[in-house]
Amino acid sequence: MTTKVLDESGKQVGSRTFKGQYRRFNFNKKSTGSQKVTVYAVADAQYRAKYSDWQTRIVSIIEQADVTFNRDHDVDFVVQAVGSWTSSGSNAEQILSNLARSFDGRGYDFVTGFTANPNFDAGGIAYVYNSAPSGSAFAVNLDQGTANTAKAATHEYGHNFGLPHDPQGSGIVCLMNYDYSYTVDFFDAAHKKIK
């Protein structure tokens, strides 16, 4: 898969080809979902400083989330661009707002941020849309290693598609329940329909 590399202003500065499988990151792209959605994945300065392979890493994380959405919702995430981002804010909510202000109007279905900002005080955060947004849907994920960040990203994409949390302590086994969000990779029956 060939992906554009963009600078923070949205100007293309290159392209990268992400091939079949990266053993280290378990990257495996299977375009099976009939509903294709476009993703612009961005990493903040702290994340980029932490990982020289940040582009491969964030594409891999999204592709891991893609597996669940392909299987459970027939949705295929297509990472069309990766880029840099200068995150700012004193907490997760402000950093999400910063992402939305910085990348609104870019024409992608989803803009997904990856952060190692020490002010980010959540595993992930996303806007919950009750219907398809008029522009991009936004989410930010804290660096927790590729496996756990992929689980958080899947949960946050669920919010972008309008899914609420399942109540903690309810026994509902679903990735939208904090009790299970890092241990299962599926949606419960109440979350099988997305918007």
C-alpha positions as CSV (number, residue, x, y, z in Angstrom):
1,M,0.0,0.0,0.0
2,T,1.4,3.4,-1.0
3,T,0.7,6.2,1.4
4,K,1.4,10.0,1.1
5,V,3.7,11.6,3.6
6,L,2.5,15.1,4.4
7,D,4.0,18.0,6.4
8,E,1.9,19.7,9.0
9,S,0.4,22.1,6.5
10,G,-0.8,19.2,4.4
11,K,1.8,19.5,1.6
12,Q,3.0,16.2,0.2
13,V,6.7,15.8,1.0
14,G,7.0,12.1,-0.1
15,S,5.4,8.7,-0.2
16,R,5.9,5.4,1.5
17,T,5.0,1.9,0.5
18,F,3.9,-0.4,3.3
19,K,4.2,-4.0,2.2
20,G,2.4,-7.1,3.2
21,Q,3.8,-8.0,6.6
22,Y,6.2,-6.6,9.1
23,R,7.1,-9.4,11.5
24,R,8.0,-6.9,14.3
25,F,4.7,-5.1,14.0
26,N,2.4,-7.9,12.7
27,F,1.4,-5.7,9.8
28,N,-1.1,-7.5,7.6
29,K,-3.4,-5.5,5.3
30,K,-6.5,-7.3,4.0
31,S,-8.9,-5.1,2.1
32,T,-12.1,-7.0,2.8
33,G,-14.5,-4.3,4.0
34,S,-17.0,-3.1,1.4
35,Q,-17.2,0.3,3.1
36,K,-13.9,2.1,2.6
37,V,-13.0,4.9,4.9
38,T,-9.9,7.2,4.5
39,V,-7.5,7.9,7.3
40,Y,-4.9,10.6,7.8
41,A,-2.6,9.4,10.6
42,V,-0.5,11.9,12.4
43,A,2.2,11.6,15.1
44,D,3.2,14.4,17.4
45,A,6.8,15.6,18.0
46,Q,7.1,13.5,21.2
47,Y,5.9,10.3,19.5
48,R,8.2,11.0,16.5
49,A,11.2,11.6,18.8
50,K,10.5,8.3,20.6
51,Y,10.3,6.1,17.4
52,S,12.4,6.6,14.3
53,D,10.0,4.1,12.6
54,W,6.9,6.1,13.6
55,Q,5.3,6.0,10.1
56,T,5.4,2.2,10.0
57,R,4.3,2.0,13.6
58,I,1.1,4.2,13.2
59,V,0.1,2.5,10.0
60,S,0.5,-0.9,11.7
61,I,-1.6,0.2,14.7
62,I,-4.5,1.4,12.4
63,E,-4.2,-1.9,10.4
64,Q,-4.6,-3.9,13.6
65,A,-7.8,-1.9,14.4
66,D,-8.9,-2.5,10.8
67,V,-9.0,-6.2,11.3
68,T,-11.8,-5.9,13.9
69,F,-13.8,-3.4,11.8
70,N,-13.4,-5.5,8.7
71,R,-14.7,-8.6,10.5
72,D,-17.4,-7.0,12.6
73,H,-18.7,-4.1,10.5
74,D,-17.4,-4.7,6.9
75,V,-15.5,-1.4,7.2
76,D,-12.0,-1.1,5.7
77,F,-9.7,1.7,7.0
78,V,-7.4,2.9,4.2
79,V,-4.5,5.0,5.4
80,Q,-4.1,7.5,2.7
81,A,-1.6,9.8,4.4
82,V,0.8,10.0,7.4
83,G,2.1,13.2,8.7
84,S,3.5,15.2,11.6
85,W,1.7,17.2,14.2
86,T,2.6,19.6,17.0
87,S,0.3,18.7,19.8
88,S,-0.6,21.1,22.5
89,G,-2.8,21.2,25.5
90,S,-2.7,20.4,29.2
91,N,-4.9,17.3,29.1
92,A,-6.3,14.7,26.7
93,E,-9.4,16.7,25.9
94,Q,-7.4,19.8,25.0
95,I,-5.0,17.8,22.9
96,L,-8.0,16.2,21.0
97,S,-9.3,19.7,20.4
98,N,-5.9,20.8,19.2
99,L,-5.9,17.9,16.7
100,A,-9.3,18.9,15.4
101,R,-8.4,22.5,15.0
102,S,-5.1,21.7,13.3
103,F,-6.5,19.2,10.7
104,D,-10.1,20.2,10.1
105,G,-11.1,20.4,6.4
106,R,-8.4,18.1,5.0
107,G,-10.9,15.8,3.3
108,Y,-10.2,12.5,5.1
109,D,-13.0,10.5,6.8
110,F,-10.8,10.1,9.9
111,V,-7.8,12.0,11.3
112,T,-6.1,9.9,14.0
113,G,-3.4,11.3,16.2
114,F,-0.7,9.4,18.0
115,T,0.9,11.1,21.0
116,A,3.6,10.7,23.6
117,N,2.8,14.1,25.1
118,P,3.2,13.9,28.9
119,N,0.0,16.0,29.4
120,F,-2.2,13.4,27.7
121,D,-4.0,11.8,30.6
122,A,-6.0,9.0,28.9
123,G,-5.3,5.9,26.9
124,G,-7.2,7.5,24.1
125,I,-10.0,10.0,23.4
126,A,-12.4,10.6,20.5
127,Y,-15.4,12.6,19.6
128,V,-18.6,10.5,19.6
129,Y,-20.7,11.2,16.5
130,N,-24.4,10.4,16.5
131,S,-24.3,10.5,12.7
132,A,-21.7,10.8,10.1
133,P,-19.7,14.0,10.7
134,S,-19.8,16.8,8.1
135,G,-16.0,16.6,8.0
136,S,-13.4,14.3,9.5
137,A,-13.9,12.3,12.7
138,F,-11.1,12.9,15.2
139,A,-9.4,10.7,17.8
140,V,-6.1,10.7,19.7
141,N,-4.3,7.7,21.1
142,L,-1.5,7.7,23.8
143,D,1.6,5.6,23.0
144,Q,1.1,2.3,24.9
145,G,3.2,0.1,22.6
146,T,1.7,-1.1,19.3
147,A,-0.6,-3.8,20.7
148,N,-2.3,-1.8,23.4
149,T,-2.4,1.4,21.3
150,A,-4.2,-0.7,18.6
151,K,-6.7,-1.8,21.1
152,A,-7.2,1.8,22.3
153,A,-7.5,3.0,18.6
154,T,-10.2,0.3,17.9
155,H,-12.2,1.6,21.0
156,E,-11.8,5.2,19.9
157,Y,-12.9,4.4,16.3
158,G,-16.0,2.8,17.9
159,H,-16.7,6.2,19.4
160,N,-16.2,7.9,16.1
161,F,-18.9,5.6,14.7
162,G,-21.3,6.7,17.5
163,L,-20.8,3.8,19.9
164,P,-21.1,4.6,23.6
165,H,-19.3,2.8,26.5
166,D,-20.8,-0.3,28.0
167,P,-21.2,0.2,31.8
168,Q,-18.2,-1.0,33.8
169,G,-19.1,-3.8,36.1
170,S,-22.0,-4.8,33.8
171,G,-20.4,-8.0,32.7
172,I,-20.9,-7.0,29.0
173,V,-17.9,-8.4,27.2
174,C,-17.0,-5.8,24.5
175,L,-14.1,-3.6,23.6
176,M,-16.4,-0.6,24.4
177,N,-16.4,-1.7,28.1
178,Y,-13.4,-0.4,30.0
179,D,-13.4,-3.7,31.9
180,Y,-12.5,-5.6,28.7
181,S,-11.2,-3.0,26.2
182,Y,-7.6,-4.3,26.4
183,T,-8.5,-8.0,26.5
184,V,-11.0,-8.6,23.7
185,D,-11.1,-7.5,20.1
186,F,-14.9,-7.6,19.4
187,F,-18.1,-5.7,19.8
188,D,-21.1,-7.0,21.8
189,A,-24.4,-7.5,20.0
190,A,-25.7,-4.1,21.0
191,H,-22.7,-2.6,19.1
192,K,-22.9,-4.6,15.9
193,K,-24.6,-1.7,14.1
194,I,-22.5,1.4,13.5
195,K,-23.5,4.7,12.0
